[in-house]
Every structure is written in structure tokens, then in C-alpha cells.
Amino acid sequence: MRKNVSIVLGTVFGDEGKGAMVNVVARNSNKPLVIRFNGGHQVGHQTVLEDGTRHVFSNFGSGTLQGAPTFWSRFCTVSPTGVMREGKALRDLGFNPVVYYDANAMVTTPFDILKNIENDGATNHGSVGVGFGQTIQRNEDMYHLYMRDLLYPEIRDAKLMNIIKNYYGYNFDPTQQHQNAKTLDIYHKFIKACDELVKNHTIVHNGLKEFQDMNWIFEGGQGILLDMDYGFFPNVTRSNCTAKNAIELLKDYPDTHIKTFYMTRAYQCRHGNGYMTNEELDNSYITNNPLEANTDDGFQGKLRKTVLDADLLKYALQCDRYENPKSQRFLVMTCLDQVPENIPVTVNGVFMELPWKEIVDKIDPMIEGMGTWSDKGYKYPWELKQKENG
């Protein structure tokens, strides 16, 4: 039986509206399952329901408010303390999040976070500061802590102490009362969070096989221009932000029809340091969004905004086409209510003002569909139009 799946990708430097799009796809799907396939707990995907309910997802899939469970793949990091904190926030809103974790998903410890903050303070690469990249590096250095290990507390604790003492070189022993009170508190909260995660959620050992009767929605983290292979080093993430990992997860399901939704705002934006074009151009036309979840006071620093660059978008789509060659493609432009009807954009380095439909043709005439997103209060009306053949 042919399987239909959706992939939602950020096209540029993140903050494009991936979470809101996943929420819409989940709302319109029968038995949806949201699959996190890259990045991890460092994302911040905002979802706002029509009744005003609002949440920024980091540790759960963005279909959670629609009742969709989440599958957390082996390509992603898991923060047990983040899961505990965000899970409580969701339950306080009246939602009961359900997550299935691949047994080989990588666990982030508080000591990864401490080292991440220390390292980024020296390099200023623009990290989110929650230990994602540090967790990847530690695993590459063979100091593993997997979700499967949380099922065996003795193994979990032994591996954790190896990470603390041998990898990070901390002189720490939780059995000794003379230890720093703050470090002891962090350690014990982490152990409690691991126990709570195992109690409330499910760790699976057979990948996606037991979920074949569900409609799969792959939720990308960050944007293609932050991809570790295609982005602008050193201001990249330690992750594949194209559909590469999703395609890997789908390799056992060859009879699959893929729709990929490429998300972009109607202008460029980027958090913190790193390459971005058109910053010399006037950006005063971009109005503020009262629902903006990205602020200037986070660990990453200022949210920069400037004129859309069609060439960057074209490059990003070509990168994903290499990894994801057989997909039906749709470009979704968000934040149109923050810009003029004729949108400022550069094409081949030339500044012009164009309707969004003409911009799509400049980016990629092979795009099979176009979408617009208009933020009106708490509502997210969605319009998708097939392009006419010929």
C-alpha cells in the first residue's frame, strides 16, 4: 500500500514557521504522528490555536496541541530535564503529550549544557546554549548515553559518571556531602527527570515499524542554511537540516509519496552571529508581529531582519533536492502581513519589489505548489494553490 508522508523544512536560517505548519498538517490528518528527524531539544517552534492557546515546542512535536503523538528519532538529542519542565507546562494547559523515543536517541546531560555555555562564551558562534552540539560532539568522542540506557538505572548512572569524571574532568561524587550544593541539585534533578521520562513515555527498539498505520509528518529543526554540510561554517548547527535524515528513515518504505513544505518568511531573519545578505538595505518596512516568539534577549542574541534574497532560497532548495530528489515540492511563505503587497527582494543581487507568486517563480519554476500564511490575531488561515501546468 502506498504511503503518503509530509516533510516540513525550514529553508533559510530558522524561525520560518515550521511549528505552525506542522500544527496545520496534523490538524488535517487522520491519525497523525509527528517525527522529529534532526536537531533536538534546542528548537523553539511556536504554535498558536484559534482560541488563543499558545506554546513554544522544544521537547515535543508541534502537533501535540492537535493530539498527535511524537516519534523522537535516533538523529535527535533528548533533554530529560527539558521534557519534565515542558511536559508540566503542557499538562497545565490541559494537554497530555505522548512521545515515543528511539532507543538510540542521544541524551543530553546538564554537564553538556554547562560545557556548551562555556565554549560558546569563548567562540560566540551563536549557540542556543542548551547542550545540543556538545552532546553530538561527546557521542562522536564515544562517550554515549542513549535513551535505552535510561531503562537501566545502574547502567545510566555508571555512564553518566564516566561522562562527568572522565570526559569533562569534573571532580564530582554525588555520594559525598561536601560536593557543591548547586552541582548536587543539578545532578539529582537530572536523575529525577530521567526516571519521570521513563515512567511517562515509551522507548522503542524497532524504529517506525509499529507506527505504519499512522500518517507521518516529519518536523524539521532549524533551517537548511544552518545545515552542517551546506551552511556557512562556523555558524552552523551540528545537524543535517535538509530532508536527508527523513529520507534515511524512509528507506525501508520505498512505496512512499512525499510532499515537502519549504518554509520561509517574507523577509530574511537570523538569530545571533553568522552570514546573511542584504543587511545594508533598508528593513524599516518590516512591521512587528505581536506573536513573535523570537526575542533579542536570549542566549543567541539579537534577531536580525532584512530583505528577502531569492538566490539564498534557490540555493537551499537545490541542496535539499540533492538529498530528497523524488518529492512533490511546495513553497510556503509566512509573515506576509508584515510586509507590503509587493515584497522587497533581491534576485541575482538586483533589488526589486514583487508579488509573492512572482518571487516563487524566480526561486524555482519547478515548485509544484505555493502557499501563503497570514497572521491575523491568533488565527493561521492557510491557502495552498496548485500552479497551472504549462
C-alpha positions as CSV (number, residue, x, y, z in Angstrom):
1,M,0.0,0.0,0.0
2,R,1.4,3.4,-1.0
3,K,2.2,5.6,2.0
4,N,1.8,9.4,1.9
5,V,4.2,11.4,4.2
6,S,4.8,15.1,4.7
7,I,8.1,16.8,5.4
8,V,8.2,20.3,6.8
9,L,11.6,22.1,6.4
10,G,13.0,25.5,7.2
11,T,14.5,26.9,4.1
12,V,16.9,29.6,5.5
13,F,18.3,30.4,9.0
14,G,15.4,29.1,11.1
15,D,12.4,30.9,12.6
16,E,10.3,30.4,9.4
17,G,7.1,28.9,10.8
18,K,7.8,25.2,10.9
19,G,5.9,24.5,14.1
20,A,2.8,26.4,12.9
21,M,2.9,24.4,9.6
22,V,3.2,21.1,11.4
23,N,0.2,22.0,13.6
24,V,-1.9,22.7,10.4
25,V,-0.8,19.4,8.7
26,A,-1.6,17.5,11.9
27,R,-5.0,19.1,12.2
28,N,-5.9,18.0,8.7
29,S,-4.5,14.4,9.0
30,N,-6.1,11.2,10.2
31,K,-4.0,9.5,12.9
32,P,-1.0,11.9,12.6
33,L,2.4,11.0,14.0
34,V,4.9,13.9,14.2
35,I,8.5,12.7,13.6
36,R,11.5,14.7,14.8
37,F,14.4,13.7,12.5
38,N,17.1,16.3,13.1
39,G,18.3,18.6,15.7
40,G,16.8,18.0,19.1
41,H,15.7,20.0,22.2
42,Q,17.3,23.2,21.0
43,V,14.4,24.2,18.7
44,G,11.7,26.7,19.6
45,H,8.6,26.0,17.4
46,Q,5.6,28.2,18.2
47,T,2.1,27.0,17.8
48,V,-1.0,29.2,18.4
49,L,-4.5,27.9,18.3
50,E,-7.5,29.9,17.3
51,D,-8.8,30.1,20.9
52,G,-5.5,31.8,21.9
53,T,-3.7,28.8,23.3
54,R,-0.1,29.3,22.6
55,H,3.0,27.1,23.2
56,V,6.6,27.0,22.0
57,F,7.8,23.4,21.5
58,S,11.3,22.2,22.2
59,N,10.9,18.7,23.6
60,F,7.7,17.6,21.9
61,G,6.4,17.6,18.3
62,S,4.4,20.7,17.2
63,G,1.3,18.6,16.5
64,T,0.9,18.0,20.3
65,L,-2.0,20.5,20.6
66,Q,-3.8,18.5,17.9
67,G,-3.4,15.3,19.9
68,A,-0.7,14.0,17.7
69,P,2.0,11.8,19.4
70,T,5.6,12.4,18.6
71,F,8.3,9.9,17.5
72,W,11.8,11.1,18.5
73,S,14.3,9.6,16.1
74,R,17.9,8.4,16.7
75,F,19.2,11.5,14.9
76,C,17.9,13.8,17.7
77,T,19.0,14.7,21.2
78,V,16.8,14.4,24.3
79,S,16.9,16.6,27.4
80,P,15.2,14.8,30.2
81,T,15.1,17.9,32.3
82,G,13.6,19.8,29.4
83,V,11.0,17.1,28.8
84,M,10.0,17.2,32.5
85,R,9.7,21.0,32.5
86,E,7.8,21.4,29.2
87,G,5.6,18.3,29.9
88,K,4.4,20.0,33.1
89,A,3.7,23.3,31.2
90,L,1.6,21.3,28.6
91,R,-0.3,19.4,31.2
92,D,-1.1,22.7,32.9
93,L,-2.6,23.8,29.6
94,G,-4.8,20.7,29.6
95,F,-2.7,18.6,27.1
96,N,-1.2,15.2,27.7
97,P,1.9,14.9,25.4
98,V,2.8,11.4,24.2
99,V,6.3,10.7,22.9
100,Y,7.9,7.5,21.6
101,Y,11.7,7.7,21.7
102,D,14.0,5.7,19.5
103,A,16.3,3.6,21.9
104,N,19.4,5.2,20.3
105,A,18.3,8.8,20.6
106,M,21.1,10.7,22.4
107,V,20.6,12.0,25.9
108,T,21.8,15.5,26.9
109,T,23.1,15.9,30.4
110,P,23.3,19.1,32.5
111,F,27.1,18.8,32.1
112,D,26.8,19.0,28.3
113,I,24.9,22.2,28.8
114,L,27.5,23.7,31.2
115,K,30.3,23.0,28.7
116,N,28.2,24.3,25.8
117,I,27.7,27.6,27.6
118,E,31.4,27.8,28.5
119,N,32.5,27.0,24.9
120,D,30.1,29.5,23.2
121,G,31.2,32.2,25.6
122,A,34.7,31.8,24.1
123,T,33.7,31.3,20.4
124,N,30.4,33.3,20.2
125,H,29.2,31.0,17.4
126,G,25.6,31.7,18.2
127,S,24.6,28.5,20.1
128,V,21.2,28.3,21.8
129,G,23.1,27.2,24.9
130,V,21.2,24.0,25.8
131,G,24.0,21.5,25.1
132,F,22.8,20.2,21.7
133,G,26.1,20.5,19.8
134,Q,28.1,19.4,22.8
135,T,26.0,16.3,23.1
136,I,26.8,15.5,19.4
137,Q,30.5,16.0,20.0
138,R,30.5,13.8,23.1
139,N,28.9,11.0,21.2
140,E,31.4,11.4,18.4
141,D,34.1,11.0,21.1
142,M,32.5,7.7,22.1
143,Y,31.0,8.8,25.4
144,H,27.5,7.7,24.7
145,L,24.4,8.0,26.8
146,Y,21.3,6.7,24.9
147,M,17.6,6.6,25.7
148,R,17.9,2.8,26.1
149,D,20.3,3.4,29.0
150,L,17.6,5.2,30.9
151,L,15.7,1.9,31.2
152,Y,18.6,0.5,33.3
153,P,19.4,2.9,36.2
154,E,22.7,1.3,37.2
155,I,24.0,1.5,33.6
156,R,22.7,5.0,33.2
157,D,24.4,6.2,36.4
158,A,27.7,4.4,35.5
159,K,27.8,6.0,32.1
160,L,26.8,9.4,33.5
161,M,29.7,9.3,36.0
162,N,32.1,8.4,33.2
163,I,30.9,11.4,31.3
164,I,31.2,13.7,34.3
165,K,34.6,12.5,35.5
166,N,36.5,11.1,32.5
167,Y,35.1,13.2,29.7
168,Y,34.5,16.6,31.3
169,G,37.0,16.1,34.2
170,Y,34.7,17.3,37.0
171,N,35.8,16.3,40.5
172,F,32.3,15.3,41.4
173,D,30.9,12.4,43.5
174,P,27.2,12.6,44.4
175,T,27.6,10.3,47.4
176,Q,29.9,12.8,49.1
177,Q,28.1,15.5,51.1
178,H,31.0,18.0,50.7
179,Q,30.1,18.4,47.0
180,N,29.0,21.8,45.7
181,A,25.3,22.2,46.6
182,K,24.3,23.6,43.2
183,T,26.0,20.8,41.3
184,L,24.4,18.2,43.5
185,D,21.0,19.8,42.9
186,I,21.5,19.8,39.1
187,Y,22.6,16.1,39.2
188,H,19.7,14.9,41.3
189,K,17.1,16.9,39.2
190,F,18.5,15.2,36.1
191,I,18.2,11.7,37.7
192,K,14.6,12.5,38.7
193,A,13.8,13.8,35.2
194,C,15.2,10.5,33.7
195,D,13.0,8.4,36.0
196,E,10.0,10.6,35.2
197,L,10.6,10.3,31.4
198,V,10.8,6.5,31.5
199,K,7.6,6.4,33.6
200,N,5.5,8.8,31.4
201,H,6.8,8.0,27.8
202,T,7.9,5.0,25.7
203,I,11.3,3.9,24.5
204,V,11.0,1.8,21.3
205,H,13.6,-0.5,19.7
206,N,12.1,-1.1,16.3
207,G,12.1,2.4,14.8
208,L,8.9,3.3,13.0
209,K,7.7,-0.2,12.2
210,E,4.9,-0.2,14.8
211,F,3.5,3.1,13.5
212,Q,2.9,2.2,9.9
213,D,-0.9,2.7,10.1
214,M,-0.4,6.4,11.0
215,N,0.1,9.5,8.8
216,W,3.8,10.6,9.2
217,I,4.6,14.3,9.5
218,F,8.4,14.9,9.6
219,E,9.1,18.1,11.5
220,G,12.5,19.7,10.6
221,G,14.5,21.6,13.1
222,Q,16.3,24.9,12.2
223,G,16.9,25.8,8.5
224,I,18.8,24.4,5.5
225,L,21.3,27.3,5.5
226,L,22.3,26.3,9.1
227,D,22.9,22.7,7.9
228,M,26.4,21.4,8.9
229,D,27.1,20.4,5.3
230,Y,25.6,23.3,3.4
231,G,25.6,26.2,5.8
232,F,28.2,28.9,6.5
233,F,30.8,27.4,8.9
234,P,31.4,28.0,11.8
235,N,27.9,29.5,12.4
236,V,26.1,26.2,11.7
237,T,24.3,23.5,13.7
238,R,25.6,20.0,14.3
239,S,22.8,18.6,12.2
240,N,21.5,17.8,8.8
241,C,18.7,20.4,8.2
242,T,17.7,19.1,4.8
243,A,15.4,16.1,4.5
244,K,18.5,13.8,4.5
245,N,17.7,12.1,7.8
246,A,14.0,11.8,6.9
247,I,14.9,10.0,3.7
248,E,17.1,7.7,5.7
249,L,14.2,6.8,8.0
250,L,12.0,6.2,4.9
251,K,14.5,3.9,3.1
252,D,12.6,0.8,4.3
253,Y,9.4,2.2,2.9
254,P,10.1,2.6,-0.9
255,D,6.5,2.9,-2.0
256,T,6.1,6.3,-0.4
257,H,4.8,9.6,-1.8
258,I,6.5,12.6,-0.2
259,K,5.2,16.2,0.0
260,T,7.8,18.6,1.2
261,F,6.8,22.0,2.5
262,Y,9.6,24.6,2.4
263,M,9.1,27.4,4.9
264,T,10.3,30.9,4.6
265,R,9.3,34.3,6.0
266,A,8.6,37.1,3.5
267,Y,12.0,38.6,4.7
268,Q,15.3,37.2,5.9
269,C,15.9,36.7,9.6
270,R,18.6,35.1,11.7
271,H,19.4,34.9,15.4
272,G,22.8,35.9,16.6
273,N,26.0,35.9,14.5
274,G,26.6,34.5,11.1
275,Y,26.3,35.2,7.3
276,M,23.2,36.9,6.0
277,T,22.9,39.0,2.8
278,N,21.2,42.4,2.2
279,E,21.8,43.8,5.7
280,E,22.9,47.1,4.1
281,L,19.4,47.6,2.7
282,D,16.6,49.4,4.5
283,N,14.4,47.0,6.5
284,S,12.1,49.6,8.1
285,Y,9.2,48.2,6.0
286,I,9.0,45.0,8.1
287,T,6.4,45.5,10.8
288,N,6.4,43.8,14.2
289,N,4.5,40.7,14.9
290,P,2.8,40.8,18.3
291,L,3.0,37.0,18.5
292,E,6.8,36.9,17.7
293,A,8.4,34.1,19.9
294,N,11.9,35.1,19.0
295,T,13.3,37.9,21.1
296,D,16.6,39.7,21.3
297,D,17.3,38.8,24.9
298,G,18.0,35.1,24.5
299,F,21.4,33.3,24.7
300,Q,21.8,33.5,20.9
301,G,21.5,37.3,20.8
302,K,19.6,39.7,18.6
303,L,17.1,38.6,15.9
304,R,18.3,40.2,12.7
305,K,15.9,41.0,9.9
306,T,16.5,42.2,6.3
307,V,15.3,42.0,2.7
308,L,14.5,38.6,1.2
309,D,17.1,37.0,-1.0
310,A,15.7,34.8,-3.8
311,D,19.2,33.4,-4.5
312,L,19.7,32.0,-1.0
313,L,16.3,30.4,-1.2
314,K,17.1,28.9,-4.6
315,Y,20.4,27.5,-3.2
316,A,18.6,26.0,-0.2
317,L,16.0,24.2,-2.4
318,Q,18.8,22.8,-4.6
319,C,20.6,21.5,-1.6
320,D,17.5,19.6,-0.5
321,R,16.7,18.4,-4.0
322,Y,20.1,16.6,-3.9
323,E,19.1,14.8,-0.7
324,N,15.4,14.5,-1.4
325,P,15.1,14.1,-5.2
326,K,11.6,12.5,-5.6
327,S,9.4,14.8,-3.5
328,Q,6.5,16.9,-4.6
329,R,7.5,20.4,-3.5
330,F,5.6,23.3,-2.1
331,L,7.0,26.7,-1.0
332,V,5.2,28.3,2.0
333,M,5.8,32.0,2.6
334,T,4.9,33.2,6.1
335,C,4.6,36.7,7.7
336,L,3.1,38.3,4.6
337,D,1.1,40.6,6.9
338,Q,4.4,42.2,8.0
339,V,5.5,43.3,4.5
340,P,4.0,45.3,1.6
341,E,1.9,43.5,-1.1
342,N,4.9,43.9,-3.4
343,I,7.6,42.3,-1.3
344,P,11.2,43.7,-1.3
345,V,13.5,41.1,-2.6
346,T,16.9,40.7,-4.4
347,V,17.2,38.5,-7.4
348,N,20.7,37.8,-8.8
349,G,21.8,40.7,-6.5
350,V,19.3,43.1,-8.0
351,F,16.8,44.8,-5.7
352,M,13.1,44.7,-6.8
353,E,9.6,44.6,-5.4
354,L,7.4,41.7,-6.5
355,P,4.2,39.9,-5.5
356,W,4.9,36.7,-3.7
357,K,3.8,34.5,-6.6
358,E,6.4,36.1,-8.9
359,I,9.1,35.6,-6.3
360,V,8.3,31.8,-6.2
361,D,8.9,31.6,-10.0
362,K,12.2,33.5,-9.6
363,I,13.3,31.0,-6.9
364,D,12.3,27.7,-8.6
365,P,9.9,27.4,-11.5
366,M,9.7,23.6,-10.8
367,I,7.9,24.2,-7.5
368,E,4.6,22.4,-7.8
369,G,2.6,24.4,-5.3
370,M,2.6,27.7,-3.4
371,G,1.3,28.6,0.0
372,T,0.7,31.8,1.9
373,W,0.3,32.3,5.6
374,S,-1.3,35.4,7.1
375,D,-1.2,36.0,10.9
376,K,-4.5,37.6,12.0
377,G,-4.7,37.7,15.7
378,Y,-4.3,34.2,16.9
379,K,-5.5,32.7,13.6
380,Y,-3.4,31.0,10.9
381,P,-5.5,30.7,7.8
382,W,-3.8,28.5,5.2
383,E,-4.1,28.8,1.5
384,L,-2.4,26.4,-0.9
385,K,-2.7,26.8,-4.7
386,Q,-1.5,24.4,-7.4
387,K,0.3,26.1,-10.1
388,E,-1.2,25.8,-13.6
389,N,0.6,23.3,-15.9
390,G,2.3,25.0,-18.8
